Amino acid sequence: MPPVAMFARGSPPVVATAAQLEELRRMCCPEADAQLRAGGEWGLDDATLRRWLVARKGDVKAAARDLTAHAAWRAKTVPRGRIYEDEIQLDLEQNKVFFPGCDKQGRPLMVVLVSRHVMRDPESSRRSVIYGLDCGMLLGMRNPGWDGKLCSVINLQGLKVANFDFATSRHIFDLLQNHYPERLHKVWLLDAPTIFYKLWKILLPFIDPVTREKISFVYDKDAVADFSAAFDLDVLPPEIVPGGTGRWIRVDERMRMLLAEEGVQGPQRQLAAAAAEGAGETAGRASSIQLSAQLEWGSEAPAAAEGEERGRIAAQGCCARVG
């Protein structure tokens, strides 16, 4: 079968063969797989290896170096397998991050109300970003055709100088580039006021050119046309787009919903068990999973959508986690 062709925006196709995936797996440090799993990710599975190869434009050595560094970071930063709500309570109380649903292609949508952000604790803010991205990953895994990416609407209406947080803004782009590669599909900056452009000029040098291409400015008069192309109106709340009927589901509420599910995707049960153990509770027995058809991969089979691929792996009894 032909090798898998993956396209990095603004560059020629990146081709990932089974041999390249195995080479990357071998080149990562021996501890990398265990570190990723300890941090709540999937380990060195094919979907993870593909993302890092694409992000590093097919350079196996660069991908191995950066993936190894990420694995060590993940194990150190998220030693309990996920960020817990008590670690980010100050940020959750600001009611600023929501996951109302997904776009038409099944990509999770993160909505951020920047006017509600006030820096109180830098560490809480940094960890809340990781929490939000991980929540998006879990939400995406519910969709069998998910491509592994998420999108975001950053609502800048009512932005004031007090809401400016250069450190956290830079941290977000650092995470996307160095720890969540190939996870971002698109960002809409909604109704940016004049004062935002001063911060934007400072941020631009720290944003990878590929990431810049995924960011668009949209204003209220164009919101219906721009958003209706990507989203069903029952996903977007009316405060975001006229005619929208979506519900504001705060990030921690969405996380609780996902951890309570017992679908074929598996990661929710894994993290729910970890959460119960951390709280001194006994995790309930996971429901059995029926798999109607067994997937057979050739040595260079086409890449399945990430949600479908990992759903099938989970259904076959393998470890299933975030990432």
Residue pairs with C-beta under 8 A, 6 or more apart in sequence:
1 298
1 299
1 300
1 301
1 302
2 300
2 302
3 15
3 16
3 17
3 18
3 300
4 15
4 16
4 17
4 50
4 300
4 301
4 302
4 303
5 13
5 14
5 15
6 13
6 14
6 15
6 16
6 50
6 53
6 54
6 303
7 13
7 14
8 14
8 54
8 55
8 57
8 210
9 210
9 213
9 214
10 209
10 210
10 213
11 57
14 53
14 54
14 57
14 58
15 58
16 49
16 50
16 53
16 54
16 58
16 303
17 300
18 299
18 300
18 301
19 300
20 53
20 58
20 60
21 46
21 49
21 50
21 53
23 60
24 49
24 52
24 53
24 60
24 63
24 64
24 67
25 44
25 49
27 60
27 61
27 64
28 44
28 64
28 67
28 68
28 71
29 68
29 71
31 71
31 72
32 44
32 67
32 68
32 71
32 72
33 43
33 44
33 71
34 43
35 71
35 72
35 74
35 75
36 42
36 43
36 44
36 48
36 70
36 71
36 74
36 75
36 323
37 43
37 319
37 321
38 74
38 75
38 79
38 81
39 71
39 74
39 75
39 77
39 78
39 79
39 81
39 323
40 74
40 78
40 81
40 82
40 134
40 271
40 274
40 321
40 322
40 323
41 48
41 74
41 321
41 322
41 323
42 48
42 310
42 319
42 320
42 321
42 322
42 323
43 319
43 321
44 67
45 310
45 313
46 303
46 309
47 148
47 303
47 306
47 309
47 310
48 67
48 323
49 63
49 67
50 303
51 148
51 181
51 182
51 183
52 63
52 66
52 67
52 181
52 182
53 60
53 63
54 181
54 182
55 63
55 66
55 181
55 182
56 62
56 63
56 66
56 181
66 178
66 181
69 178
70 178
70 179
73 179
74 179
74 323
77 127
77 130
78 130
80 274
80 278
81 271
81 274
81 321
82 131
82 134
82 271
82 274
82 275
82 322
83 127
83 128
83 130
83 131
83 134
84 275
84 278
85 92
85 252
85 255
87 124
87 127
87 131
88 124
88 127
88 128
88 131
89 124
90 120
90 121
90 124
91 97
91 120
91 121
91 124
91 125
91 128
92 128
92 250
92 251
92 252
94 116
94 117
94 118
95 113
95 116
95 250
96 112
96 113
96 114
96 116
96 117
97 110
97 111
97 112
97 113
97 128
97 132
97 250
97 251
98 110
98 111
98 112
98 113
98 237
98 248
98 249
98 250
98 251
98 254
99 108
99 109
99 110
99 111
99 135
99 136
99 139
99 249
99 251
99 254
100 109
100 111
100 235
100 236
100 237
100 246
100 247
100 248
100 249
101 108
101 109
101 231
101 234
101 235
101 246
101 249
102 108
102 109
102 139
102 140
102 143
102 235
103 109
103 151
103 185
103 230
103 231
103 235
104 230
104 231
104 232
105 145
105 147
106 140
106 143
106 145
106 146
106 147
106 307
107 140
107 146
107 147
107 149
107 150
107 151
107 185
108 135
108 136
108 137
108 139
108 140
108 150
108 151
109 150
109 151
109 152
109 153
109 231
109 235
110 132
110 136
110 150
110 151
110 152
110 153
110 251
111 152
111 153
111 155
111 237
111 240
111 248
112 152
112 153
112 154
112 155
113 155
114 154
114 155
114 156
114 159
114 163
115 155
115 156
115 157
115 158
115 159
115 160
115 163
116 163
117 163
117 165
117 168
118 162
118 163
119 125
119 165
119 167
119 168
122 167
122 168
125 165
125 167
125 168
125 171
126 168
126 171
129 168
129 171
129 172
129 175
130 175
131 251
131 255
132 251
133 150
133 175
133 180
133 183
134 322
134 323
135 251
135 254
135 255
135 258
136 150
136 183
137 150
137 183
137 322
137 323
138 255
138 258
138 259
138 267
138 268
138 271
138 322
139 150
139 254
139 258
140 146
140 148
140 149
140 150
140 306
140 307
141 265
141 267
141 268
141 306
141 307
141 310
141 311
142 258
142 261
142 263
142 265
142 307
143 307
144 305
144 307
144 308
144 311
145 305
145 307
145 308
146 305
146 306
146 307
146 308
147 185
147 305
147 306
148 182
148 183
148 305
148 306
148 307
149 182
149 183
149 184
149 185
150 183
150 184
150 185
151 184
151 185
151 186
151 187
151 188
151 230
152 184
152 186
152 187
152 188
153 187
153 188
153 190
153 227
153 236
153 240
154 187
154 188
154 189
154 190
155 190
155 191
155 240
156 189
156 190
156 191
156 192
156 193
156 196
157 190
157 191
157 193
159 192
159 193
159 195
159 196
160 195
161 195
164 199
166 199
166 202
166 203
169 199
169 203
170 203
170 206
173 203
173 206
173 207
173 208
173 211
174 206
176 183
176 184
176 211
177 208
177 211
184 211
184 214
185 214
186 214
186 215
186 216
186 230
187 214
187 215
187 216
188 216
188 217
188 218
188 226
188 227
189 196
189 215
189 216
189 217
189 218
190 218
190 219
190 220
190 223
190 240
191 218
191 219
191 220
192 200
192 217
204 212
207 215
216 226
218 226
218 227
223 240
223 241
223 242
224 241
224 242
224 243
227 236
227 240
227 241
228 241
231 241
233 241
233 243
233 244
233 245
233 246
234 244
234 245
234 246
235 244
235 246
236 244
236 246
237 244
237 245
237 246
237 247
237 248
238 244
238 245
238 246
240 246
249 257
258 268
259 268
259 271
259 272
259 275
260 268
260 272
261 268
261 269
262 268
262 269
262 286
262 287
264 289
264 291
264 311
264 314
264 315
265 307
265 310
265 311
265 314
265 320
266 289
266 310
266 311
266 313
266 314
266 315
266 320
267 310
267 314
267 320
267 321
267 322
269 286
269 320
270 319
270 320
270 321
271 321
271 322
272 283
273 283
273 286
276 282
276 283
276 284
277 283
289 314
289 315
291 312
291 315
291 316
294 316
295 304
295 312
303 309
304 312
310 320
313 320
314 320
